[in-house]
Amino acid sequence: MTDIFASLRSAIQTARRGRPLLLLLDYDGTLVEIAPRPELAIPSPELLALLARLAAQPYLKVMVVSGRPLEDLQQLLPLPGLDFLASHGGEAFISGRLHPLPVAAAYQQELTRWRQQLQENLLPFQGWWLEDKPLGFALHYRQLPPEQKYEFLNVLAKWQEQPRQAAGLQLLPGKKVLEILPRGVSKGAAIQEILLLPGFIELFPIYLGDDFTDESAFQILAHRGLTIKVGPPTDQTAASYFLPDPNAVRHFLTGLTFPLEEL
């Protein structure tokens, strides 16, 4: 583990070339462990204190990047100085105010129709629920009974064939979650816009994420920053470095509370 942190510190010092840092931090599975339900993934007092220390540093900015709605993130992390990129890039809160981003318009009628159809198809099963979001909705199935898994996934796969062909929608699979959003909305696309804003152009971005939905950000930052996948090493990612779990992430972030010259 020590070698991992030493390698990351060396890579940051070499690549940033004296620039301040922009920390882009996914929430679920990165800052906190994934919970059976989203409302159970509560930050510890120690994590809140760590993020507060980071946000107070003059040499870096901290932005939490998540598929969660903005209101949800702000309630979980009520800390001064934090920026937020929520709803997979559909909502942004930067420097204390809402910031509009050029994302695709939500196809509300189409989304409603697919939501109703999915709900009807899954009625025979247990352990799933639908979460409405500002730009779409998400299917969670972390509590699905094991004996229903095969049939559930088969029904879900058949349902996905039709909305995948819809011109205005995209389906983003995650860890026992499926997000349905307007096409064009992604963490990577939003980050690309944010890096062009005054106050962000000169920053060196470091992105940490654990899921498929973070891959668009890994790809955008491949030659512009440092990307870290949280989880076991795999070649099925565009990230350049790995940390095994949220505990290692918190250890890594703690090291950034010291002056950069001491990293």
N, C-alpha and C positions, 0 to 999 in steps of 0.2 A: 504493500500500500504506500509506503514511504517513497518508493521509486516512482509511483504514479504521480504523486503530488510534486515531486522534484522535477519530473519531466514536464508537467504542466506549467510550473513556475518558470522553467527555462524557456519554454515555447512562448509564453506570454511576454517575457522580457525581450526576447529576440524579435518577435513580430510586431509589438506595439510601437516600437521606435519612439519611445517617450510620450506617446499619446495617452490621454486619459482613457479609462475603460467605460464601456457600456455593457453592463451585465443584463442579459436577456434570459429570464428564468421561468421555465415552465413550472406549474404548480403541482398538480397531481402526479405522483410517481417520480417527481424530481425534488421539490422542496419538502413534500410530505409523502408518506407511504400511501398507496392506493387503498381506499377503504371500501367496505361492501356497498355503501351508498355515499354519494358526493357530500352530503351534509355531515357525515361522520369524519371527514378528512379535515380535522381542525388543527391549526398551527399551535405548536407548543409555545409557552412563554419564552423558552430559550431561542426558538426560531424567530419569534417576533423581535426579541432583543438583538439578535444577529442582523436581521434585515434593517432594523433601525440604525445600527452602527454603520452598516454599509451605506445606507442612504445619506448619512451625515458626512461621509468622506468627501473632501473637495475634489478628489482626483477620479471620481467615477460617478456614473448614473446607474440606477437600478430600475429595470422595467420587468414586471411580472407578465408573462405571456401565457394565455390559457384559452381553452375552448369554453370556459365558464363565462356567464354573463358578467358584465362590468360591475353591476350592483353586488353580486355575490362576492367577487374578489375584494371589493372595497370594504365589505363587512368583515371578511375574514382577516384582512390585513390593513387595519385602520392606522396607517403609519404616515407621518409627514415625509414628503420627499420621494415617495414611490410613484413611478409611472406605471400605467397598465395598458396592455393590449389584450382585449377580451374578445369573446365570441369568434375565435380563430381569425382574428384580424378585422372583424366587423365593427368593433368599438375601440376607441382609443381615448385615454385620459392622460394628458401630458402636461407637465408643469402646472398642475393645479386646475386644469380645465379640460372639457371635452374637446377632442380634436377630430374633425371630419376626415375620413379617408375615402378615396375613390374606389368603392367596392360595388359589385353588381347589385342591382335592386332585388329585393326579395320577391319571389313569385308566390304571393301569399295564397291565392286560390289553389294553385298547383300543390303547394306544400300541405295545405289543409286536406286536399283530396288524398294525397299519398299517406298522410298521417292516419286518416280514418280507415283506409284500406289495410294498412299495416296492423292497426289495433284490432280490426275484425279478424285478420288472419291468425293473430297470436292469442286470441281469447282462450283456446283450449290449454294454454301453457301457464305455468306459475313462475314467480321469481323474476319477472321483467317489469319495466315501467318506462313510460315516455316522459321526457323532460322537454318542456317548451322553452325555447331560447329566443332572444331578440331577432335573430335572422333565420331561424329554422327550428329543428327539434332533434332530439337524440334518443336513441333506444339503448337502455341499459339492461344487461342480462347477467350480472355478476352472481345473482342468487338463484339462477336457474337450477332445478333439481338435476342431478347427474343422469338420471334415467330418462329425462326428456331432452337431453342435449342433442342427440343425433337428429330426432324428428324436428326439433326447434330450428336447428341450423339449416336443415333441408327446406323448411317452409320459408325461412328468411332468405335463403339464396334464391329461391324461385321468385319471391317478391321483388328482390333487388334488380332482377333483369329488366323490368319495365322502367322504373325511375332512372336507372343508369342511362337509358336512351333519351330521357327528357333533355331538351336543349338547354334549359336554364338551371339544372340542378347538378349537384355533385354529392357522392356518398363517400364519407371518410371513415374507414374502419379503425378501431382502436382496441384497447384491452377490454374485451367484453362490452364494448360500446360501439354504436354506429351513429355517426352524425350525418344529418341531411341538411345541406346548405345550398344557397345560390351559388352557381358556378362563378369562379373568379375570386371568391373569398378564401384566403389562406394566410397563415402566419407569415410565410415567406414574402408574399406580395405586399403585405402591410409593412413588414420590416424594411423592405426595399424603399418604400415611400418615406418611412420615418428617418432613414439614414440620409435623406436629402434635405431634411429640415435644418434650419439654423440651430446651432448648439449640438447637433448630432453628426454633422459631416466630418468633424475632426476626431471623432471618438473611435476607439478600437473595440469592435463588438465581440463579446464572448457569449455564445448561446449554449444553454444546457436544457436538454429535453429527453424524454424517455419513450416517446410513442411515434406511431406512423405519421400523425399529424404534425410532428416537428420536422419531418424530412424536407418540407418545402423551405423551411428556414435554414436547415443544414446546407441545402443546395445553393441558396442565395448567398450564403456567407462563406462558401467553400474557399474562395480566393480573396476574401475581404476581412476575415476575422478568424476566430478559433471556435470550433464546434465540438461539443462533448455529448456523447450518447450515454444516458444513464441506464445501465443494465449490462448484461454479459457481452463481451466482444463478438461482433458479427460482421460479415461482409455485406449484409443487407441494409446498409445505411450509408449516407453521405457524410456522416460525422467523422472527424479525424482522431478523436480521443474518446476514452471510455472511463466512466466511474461506475462502480458496481451497484450503488444503491443511494437512496436519499441521505443516509447517514454519512457516506463519503462526500456527497455534495456539500453537506453542512460543514464538514471538516475543511473541504477546499475553500468554501466561502469565508470561513473563519480566518484563513491565511491571508485573505484579501483585505482584512480590516487593519493590517499593518501597512506602513508606507510602502509604496511600490518598490522602492529601492532595496527593501529588506526581503522581498519575496524570494 
